[in-house]
Amino acid sequence: MQNIWQSCKTIIFIIILLWLIFAIGLILPLDWLGIKPRSISGLPGILFAPFIHAGLEHLLANSISLLMLGTVFFAIERRLPILILFFIIITSGFGTWLIGRSGYLHVGASGVIYGILGYLLAMGVFARNIKAILVSVLVFILYGGMVWGIFPSDGFISWESHLCGFIAGIIAARFYSRSGKA
């Protein structure tokens, strides 16, 4: 129980950081930190886009998903969660930069959230220990419907970010379990 509470506090800190950045964005324009696919000016977005949100509703939706999935992620990954998150941010951001729709600014934490989802779902397959399998099954039951967000859709939702995040999470789970750390 202590581990879950500590994990929740860590995620709440990250969410507070996202809200502070959003408040700063109300005063200073931060959209230049988003991913602009296949452009040199869009490269900083690979690192910074997850911290920028297009509006209050966007930030609120990502905050709720991040609170739930992020708490589970930090509770199960005690050794290298920050390193895994950094890998997901960079890999999903670069993927979005490569395949994202031109003319769109890709921002938000949903690529990272989908990365966490992919990681948690795949960890049970790759680690093959009972704890990881149970977490994967539970996450699939509760959040499996999110997988539909990785497919092309109309509108301003960056399915590309979702797809690249999901793939980055699976790759991270495979690498992490293969290295014997899971």
SEDRENMI-106624 format. One record per residue (C-alpha): x, y, z. Coordinates in steps of 0.1 Angstrom, whole numbers, plus 5000, padded with zeros to 4 digits. Layout:
% SEDRENMI-106624
XYZ/...
***
This chain:
% SEDRENMI-106624
500050005000/502950235008/504350184973/500950274957/500750594977/504350694968/503550624932/500450834933/502351124949/504951104921/502251114894/500451404912/503751594912/503951544874/500351644869/500851964890/503852034867/501651994836/499052234851/501752494860/503152474824/499552514811/499152824833/502452964820/501152894785/498153124791/500653404795/503453314772/502953124739/504352774742/502852614712/506252644694/507352364717/504952124700/505851864673/505751994638/506251684617/509351664595/510452014601/513552134618/511552374640/509452084652/512451884666/512252044701/508651914703/510051564705/511051634740/508651914750/505351834734/504051604762/504151904786/502052134763/498252104760/495852254736/493252354762/491752284796/489651994784/492751834768/494851874800/492051744822/491551434801/495251364801/495551434838/492951174847/494450904825/497950984837/496850964873/495350614868/497850454845/500850644858/500250534894/500050174883/503250224862/505250374890/503950114915/505049824893/508349974880/510450064911/513850054895/513950264863/510550434858/512050774849/514350614824/511550414808/509350734807/512150924790/512550644764/508750664758/508851044754/511751044730/510650744709/507050844707/507951204699/510351104672/507850864657/505151134657/507651374641/508251114614/504651004606/502551294620/500151474597/501751794583/500052114591/499051994626/500752074658/501051764679/500951844717/499851674749/500751384772/498551134755/501550974736/503250914769/499950784783/499650544754/503250444760/502550354796/499450164784/501549974759/504249904785/501749774811/499949554786/503149414771/505049364803/503049064813/503848894779/507548974781/508348944818/506248624823/505948664860/502648644878/502649004890/503349144856/500748914840/498049014865/498749384860/498549334822/495249154825/493849414849/494949704827/493549534796/490149494813/490049854826/491750034797/491849794767/489250014749/491850294747/493650084720/491150214695/492850554698/495950434679/493950404647/493550694622/490650924630/489351254618/489851574637/492551724658/493351414679/496951294672/496350924667/499950924654/501151024689/498950754704/500250494680/503950594684/503550604722/501950264723/504650114702/507350284723/505750134754/505849784739/509449824728/510349944763/508649644779/510549414756/513849574762/513349604799/512249244804/514949114781/517649294802/516549084831/515449384852/511649304852/
***
